[in-house]
Amino acid sequence: MSAIKIMTHFKFFVIIMFTGFQNFISAQDLREHVWKDRVIVVFTADESSELFTQQLDELQSDREGLDDRKLVLYSITPTHVRKGWENGEWEVSNGSLNHILEAKGNFEVVLLGLDGSVKLRQDQLLKRDKLYNIIDSMPMRRHALKSRDSSLKKIKLNFFK
């Protein structure tokens, strides 16, 4: 295949990929995470609800595991948004995250993969073990773990030489 044909196919592929991702993530706030982070969105109609507090506590109890899985948290209410694991200030929401929610009730958890697509959606407490099992079964996560294990083996082999 000639170099011109390869470049034409590559450009076509890039265009298709770009337009496809716009369907997954249309909010400017989340585009920064595509291919870098997984995003977990926790929606509550009432930020003082017990279920919301339990969910944040469940997630935050293993920060190392969350960081290893490249997870970024967005907490949202109908009018406010907060990014990150720290209990920082709520900002007035412009509604840019609402498009990923299907909440028919007062609570919803949504997991977005590295590609920006919805991997999990539920309206009850998401246990950390379930979250980790879902993420750890994803092809890109398995590849990352395999690469990391391979690197560790090389380091061990070089260390004992």
C-alpha positions as CSV (number, residue, x, y, z in Angstrom):
1,M,0.0,0.0,0.0
2,S,1.4,3.4,-0.9
3,A,2.2,6.1,1.6
4,I,-0.5,8.3,0.2
5,K,-3.2,5.6,0.7
6,I,-2.0,5.0,4.2
7,M,-2.2,8.7,5.1
8,T,-5.7,8.9,3.5
9,H,-6.9,5.9,5.5
10,F,-5.3,7.4,8.7
11,K,-7.0,10.8,8.1
12,F,-10.3,9.1,7.6
13,F,-9.8,7.0,10.7
14,V,-9.0,10.1,12.8
15,I,-12.1,11.9,11.5
16,I,-14.4,9.0,12.3
17,M,-12.8,8.6,15.8
18,F,-13.2,12.3,16.5
19,T,-16.9,12.5,15.5
20,G,-17.6,9.3,17.4
21,F,-16.2,10.7,20.6
22,Q,-18.3,13.7,20.3
23,N,-21.3,11.4,20.7
24,F,-19.9,10.0,23.9
25,I,-18.7,13.2,25.5
26,S,-20.2,16.5,24.5
27,A,-19.4,18.5,27.6
28,Q,-16.2,20.5,27.5
29,D,-15.6,19.7,31.1
30,L,-15.1,16.0,30.4
31,R,-13.2,16.2,27.1
32,E,-10.0,16.7,29.0
33,H,-10.3,13.2,30.4
34,V,-10.7,11.2,27.2
35,W,-7.9,8.6,26.9
36,K,-6.3,9.9,30.2
37,D,-8.8,9.2,32.9
38,R,-11.8,7.2,33.8
39,V,-14.6,9.4,35.2
40,I,-17.1,8.5,37.9
41,V,-20.0,10.9,38.3
42,V,-22.1,10.8,41.4
43,F,-25.4,12.6,41.1
44,T,-27.6,13.5,44.1
45,A,-30.7,15.6,44.3
46,D,-29.7,16.4,47.9
47,E,-26.0,16.8,48.8
48,S,-26.8,16.0,52.4
49,S,-28.4,12.6,51.6
50,E,-27.1,9.6,53.4
51,L,-26.7,7.6,50.2
52,F,-24.6,10.3,48.6
53,T,-22.4,10.5,51.7
54,Q,-22.0,6.8,51.8
55,Q,-21.1,6.6,48.2
56,L,-18.3,9.3,48.5
57,D,-17.0,7.5,51.7
58,E,-17.0,4.2,49.9
59,L,-15.0,5.6,47.0
60,Q,-12.6,7.7,49.0
61,S,-11.6,4.8,51.4
62,D,-9.0,3.6,48.9
63,R,-7.5,6.6,47.1
64,E,-4.5,4.6,46.0
65,G,-6.7,2.1,44.2
66,L,-8.7,4.9,42.6
67,D,-5.5,6.7,41.4
68,D,-4.1,3.4,40.1
69,R,-7.2,3.0,38.0
70,K,-7.1,6.6,36.8
71,L,-10.4,7.6,38.3
72,V,-11.6,11.2,38.5
73,L,-14.7,12.1,40.5
74,Y,-17.4,14.6,39.7
75,S,-20.1,15.1,42.3
76,I,-23.2,16.9,40.9
77,T,-26.5,18.1,42.1
78,P,-29.2,19.7,39.9
79,T,-27.6,23.1,40.4
80,H,-23.9,22.5,41.5
81,V,-20.8,20.5,40.5
82,R,-17.6,19.6,42.4
83,K,-14.6,18.0,40.8
84,G,-12.1,15.9,42.7
85,W,-11.8,13.7,45.8
86,E,-11.4,16.5,48.3
87,N,-14.5,18.1,49.8
88,G,-13.9,21.4,48.1
89,E,-16.3,24.1,47.2
90,W,-19.3,23.5,45.1
91,E,-19.5,25.5,41.9
92,V,-22.7,26.6,40.1
93,S,-23.3,24.1,37.4
94,N,-23.8,25.1,33.8
95,G,-25.6,21.8,33.2
96,S,-22.8,20.5,31.0
97,L,-22.7,17.1,32.8
98,N,-26.4,16.6,32.8
99,H,-26.4,14.9,29.4
100,I,-24.8,11.7,30.8
101,L,-27.4,11.3,33.6
102,E,-30.6,9.3,33.3
103,A,-31.5,9.7,37.0
104,K,-35.2,9.1,37.5
105,G,-34.7,9.4,41.2
106,N,-32.5,11.2,43.6
107,F,-29.3,9.3,43.1
108,E,-27.2,7.9,40.3
109,V,-23.6,6.7,39.7
110,V,-22.1,6.7,36.2
111,L,-18.7,5.3,35.2
112,L,-17.1,6.6,32.0
113,G,-14.3,4.6,30.5
114,L,-11.1,6.1,29.0
115,D,-12.9,6.4,25.7
116,G,-15.6,8.5,27.3
117,S,-18.4,5.9,26.9
118,V,-20.7,4.9,29.7
119,K,-19.5,1.6,31.3
120,L,-21.8,1.5,34.3
121,R,-24.9,3.2,35.4
122,Q,-26.8,2.5,38.6
123,D,-29.1,4.2,41.1
124,Q,-27.8,2.4,44.2
125,L,-24.6,2.4,46.2
126,L,-21.7,1.3,44.1
127,K,-19.3,-0.9,46.1
128,R,-15.7,-0.4,45.5
129,D,-15.1,-4.1,44.8
130,K,-17.7,-4.0,42.0
131,L,-16.2,-0.9,40.5
132,Y,-12.7,-2.4,40.6
133,N,-13.9,-5.6,39.0
134,I,-15.6,-3.7,36.1
135,I,-12.5,-1.5,35.5
136,D,-10.0,-4.4,35.9
137,S,-11.9,-6.4,33.3
138,M,-11.6,-3.6,30.7
139,P,-9.1,-4.4,27.9
140,M,-7.1,-1.2,28.3
141,R,-6.7,-1.8,32.1
142,R,-5.7,-5.5,31.5
143,H,-3.1,-4.3,29.0
144,A,-1.8,-1.7,31.5
145,L,-1.5,-4.3,34.2
146,K,0.2,-6.8,31.8
147,S,2.7,-4.1,30.8
148,R,3.3,-3.1,34.4
149,D,3.9,-6.8,35.3
150,S,6.3,-7.2,32.4
151,S,8.3,-4.1,33.5
152,L,8.5,-5.4,37.1
153,K,9.8,-8.7,35.9
154,K,12.5,-7.0,33.9
155,I,13.5,-4.9,36.9
156,K,13.7,-8.0,39.1
157,L,15.7,-9.9,36.6
158,N,18.2,-7.0,36.2
159,F,18.4,-6.5,40.0
160,F,19.4,-10.1,40.6
161,K,22.1,-10.2,37.8
